[in-house]
Amino acid sequence: MFQFIRKQLHNHLVERKIRRTRLVTKDGHCNIKFGTTEYQSHFAFLKDFWTTFVEIHWCFVILLFAAAFTGSWFVFGLLWYSLAKSNGDLSESQQTKCIENINSLTTAFLYSLETQTTIGYGGRALTGHCPGTVALLIIQSLMGAIINCFMCGLILAKISLPKRRAKTVAFSETAVIRLWKGNLCLQIRVANLRKTLLIGSHIYGKLLRTTITPEGETIILDQVNVDFSVDAGKDNLFFVCPLTIYHVIDKSSPFADMAADNLQLQDFELVVFLDGTAESTSLSCQVRTSYLPREIKWGYVFLPVISRTKTGKYRIDLSNFSKTQQADTPHCACCFHNKHNKGLILHRHGSEGIDNLGFDVIDLQDSADVTEKGD
């Protein structure tokens, strides 16, 4: 029991460390922090207040919702109380009152709440003898309408955010490198979990790594384009079932200098993007994920997920979505592109040796006899 808990704790700490070292997490969040900048000193986020409010967490939206209405009721309650007090409405002996049945701050607050929410119980009301109360009533009604519009728009905007649609698009946990239609390819699986399509889908990738320029300058997070496609192309994907996208590892690919034995020693992050338009809302959305070298398997293939039932319907088995199996694959891209070694060097996961056709097999006894005759 103790060993199991220790193992789970170790795995959690390792996963947490890997999550901190990623630029883009598996669920698409960017792991970056901005320091003190010139823009923050000029309240850039408050200038773009609408985007700031839309992007804050729901708990702050609920707090803002409650504070906006409660605060406006209380502020206008103080104004109603001050008008009633200045006119002497708090005294029972006052004959000409501006507001009926306001005799304390609590009743003024209740009157403010009833006015802004148009409840109107009938116990407290304006008399029409004071022009200031009519002006204050108009101002509070307008302010209440503005607050209602702002808060309703904010909540609707947060509910309809396109990134919520991105939650129903899944990428495989790992990527694989294998032979595919005569090419060495890096493959990734992506699935749309809804029946509604993503229109105009486009998928691409960026390889992030630290490079050194010929001038000796170190560039952190240098971005290299990685083109992905499917058999039908890379634009306007027919996203009705899980797709296996691939990147051909040719001589111009950033993976061209990698091999099966040094892939895990590389320091890079492959970020994959999927852009599309939700069919039901016509809103554009982007789905992101990333793969570290330890999440790319060399010499593996994905298990099939699509089958057909006896009734003619297509069935998708998502339990095999990220599962892989071993397959013979060239040891490195250079070996594959070298025509002399093509088909000779395969990366296998067993313990058996690989025949080298460049050597002649001779018998040790015959070799010894030849040596003795030469002496």
Beta strands, then each sheet from edge to edge (+ up, - down):
strand 1: 99-100
strand 2: 125-126
strand 3: 169-171
strand 4: 175-180
strand 5: 183-192
strand 6: 198-212
strand 7: 218-227
strand 8: 243-248
strand 9: 268-278
strand 10: 284-291
strand 11: 296-298
strand 12: 300-302
strand 13: 306-308
strand 14: 314-316
strand 15: 324-326
strand 16: 329-330
strand 17: 346-347
sheet 1: 1+ 2-
sheet 2: 3+ 5- 4+ 11+
sheet 3: 3+ 5- 8+
sheet 4: 7+ 6- 9+ 10-
sheet 5: 12+ 15-
sheet 6: 13+ 14-
sheet 7: 16+ 17-
end
